[in-house]
Amino acid sequence: MQLDVLAFGSHPDDVELTCAGTLARAKKEGYSAGIIDMTQGELGTRGDNKIRAKEAAAASRILGCVRENLHIPDGNIELSEANRLSVIRVIRKYRPRIILIPHFAERHPDHVHTHHLCREAWYYAGLRKIRTKLDGKEQEAWRPQNYFNYMQWQEFQPTFIVDISDYFSIRLKAILAHKSQFHDPKSKEPKTLLSDVSFLDFVETRAKFYGYSIGAKYGEPFYSVEPIGVDNIFGLKMFKG
């Protein structure tokens, strides 16, 4: 199966919290999309790996995305040859045109390590002399056209913002599928940053801020290390002051 866009997250729910609106929009517009979770999120304060796997599957159904978990140990996303080959293998399996990855400046070390691991795999997946197999068959080299960084905790100046005004409700439903991680007055588990009652308000406020900056209701920001071209200047979405 070849996908148009493949999003990588360190933990289940990372993609939903950052770029699920973009994936939902891609799906509605006829593109194919997938999610790769690097870890099972087993070190998380709330829930466990079984609960989180069920939640991730539910979120994938909402978004209509293919999803896999690489089972790299949570808290130990090493820049190792074995991990790099795992990411190369999945890139070559799905042959995406674009991959979405965490930004390189982040609060959580796992997010930083995921960025560097995916960035390296993006390049090396295109080298035919790096050989990988899937189900006993030799894989062909494949390098996605672009990789773009999505925003997690740390903010950056976006290169572009995707209008997700018509898809924010789908993104929110996918986020809430990870119910073990968010506010539940009946939960007896320890409180976290994500389970604070105001956290989802923050998620929506940020989406509104970036949407407003391009004259839309909701937006998702991305950063590109390379210039992005446009066909013409009249199709651009811009702040309408």
Long-range contacts (C-beta under 8 A, 24 or more apart in sequence): 1-32, 1-66, 1-93, 1-94, 2-32, 2-94, 2-95, 2-96, 3-32, 3-33, 3-34, 3-66, 3-94, 3-95, 3-96, 3-97, 4-31, 4-32, 4-33, 4-96, 4-97, 4-98, 5-31, 5-32, 5-33, 5-34, 5-96, 5-97, 5-98, 5-99, 5-100, 6-33, 6-34, 6-35, 6-36, 6-90, 6-91, 6-94, 6-96, 6-98, 6-99, 6-100, 6-144, 7-33, 7-34, 7-35, 7-36, 7-99, 7-100, 7-101, 7-150, 8-35, 8-36, 8-38, 8-87, 8-99, 8-100, 8-101, 8-102, 8-114, 8-118, 9-35, 9-36, 9-37, 9-38, 9-102, 9-114, 10-37, 10-38, 10-39, 10-77, 10-102, 10-108, 10-110, 10-111, 10-113, 10-114, 11-37, 11-38, 11-39, 11-41, 11-44, 11-52, 11-74, 11-110, 12-37, 12-40, 12-41, 12-52, 12-53, 12-55, 12-56, 12-59, 12-69, 12-178, 13-41, 13-52, 13-55, 13-56, 13-59, 13-175, 13-178, 13-181, 14-102, 14-111, 14-152, 15-100, 16-59, 16-63, 16-171, 16-174, 16-175, 16-177, 16-178, 17-152, 17-175, 17-203, 18-102, 18-150, 18-151, 18-152, 18-220, 19-100, 19-150, 19-220, 19-222, 20-59, 20-63, 20-170, 20-171, 20-174, 20-175, 21-162, 21-164, 21-167, 21-168, 21-170, 21-171, 21-207, 21-218, 21-220, 22-100, 22-162, 22-164, 22-220, 22-222, 23-63, 23-65, 24-63, 24-64, 24-164, 24-167, 24-170, 24-171, 24-174, 25-162, 25-163, 25-164, 25-166, 25-167, 27-63, 27-64, 27-65, 28-166, 28-167, 32-66, 33-63, 33-64, 33-65, 33-66, 34-65, 34-66, 34-67, 34-68, 34-94, 34-96, 35-60, 35-63, 35-65, 35-66, 35-67, 35-68, 36-67, 36-68, 36-69, 36-70, 36-87, 36-90, 37-67, 37-68, 37-69, 37-70, 38-69, 38-70, 38-72, 38-77, 38-110, 38-114, 38-117, 39-69, 39-70, 39-71, 39-72, 39-73, 39-74, 39-75, 39-77, 39-110, 40-69, 40-71, 40-74, 41-74, 42-73, 42-74, 43-74, 43-75, 44-74, 44-181, 45-189, 45-190, 45-192, 46-180, 46-181, 46-187, 46-189, 46-190, 46-192, 46-195, 47-180, 47-181, 47-189, 51-180, 52-178, 52-180, 55-177, 55-178, 55-179, 55-180, 55-181, 56-177, 56-178, 58-177, 59-174, 59-175, 59-177, 59-178, 62-170, 62-173, 62-174, 62-177, 63-170, 63-174, 66-94, 74-110, 75-109, 75-110, 77-110, 77-113, 77-114, 77-117, 78-113, 79-113, 79-116, 79-117, 79-120, 83-117, 84-117, 84-120, 84-121, 84-124, 85-130, 85-132, 87-117, 87-118, 87-121, 87-125, 88-121, 88-124, 88-125, 88-130, 88-132, 89-132, 89-134, 89-139, 91-121, 91-122, 91-125, 91-142, 91-143, 91-144, 92-125, 92-132, 92-134, 92-139, 92-140, 92-141, 92-142, 93-134, 93-139, 95-142, 96-144, 97-144, 97-145, 97-146, 98-144, 98-145, 98-146, 98-147, 98-148, 99-144, 99-146, 99-147, 99-148, 100-147, 100-148, 100-149, 100-150, 100-222, 101-147, 101-148, 101-149, 101-150, 102-149, 102-150, 102-152, 103-149, 103-150, 103-151, 103-152, 103-154, 103-156, 103-223, 104-149, 105-154, 105-156, 106-152, 106-153, 106-154, 107-152, 107-153, 107-154, 108-152, 108-153, 111-152, 111-153, 115-149, 118-147, 119-147, 122-147, 146-224, 146-226, 148-222, 148-223, 148-224, 149-222, 149-223, 149-224, 149-225, 150-220, 150-221, 150-222, 151-206, 151-220, 151-221, 151-222, 151-223, 156-221, 156-223, 157-223, 158-210, 158-221, 158-222, 158-223, 159-222, 159-223, 159-224, 159-228, 160-221, 160-222, 160-224, 160-228, 161-210, 161-211, 161-213, 161-214, 161-219, 161-220, 161-221, 161-222, 161-237, 162-219, 162-220, 162-222, 163-211, 163-214, 163-216, 163-218, 163-219, 163-237, 164-207, 164-211, 164-216, 164-218, 164-219, 164-220, 165-211, 165-216, 165-217, 165-218, 165-219, 167-218, 168-204, 168-207, 168-217, 168-218, 171-207, 172-200, 172-204, 175-200, 175-203, 212-239, 213-239, 214-238, 214-239, 215-239, 215-240
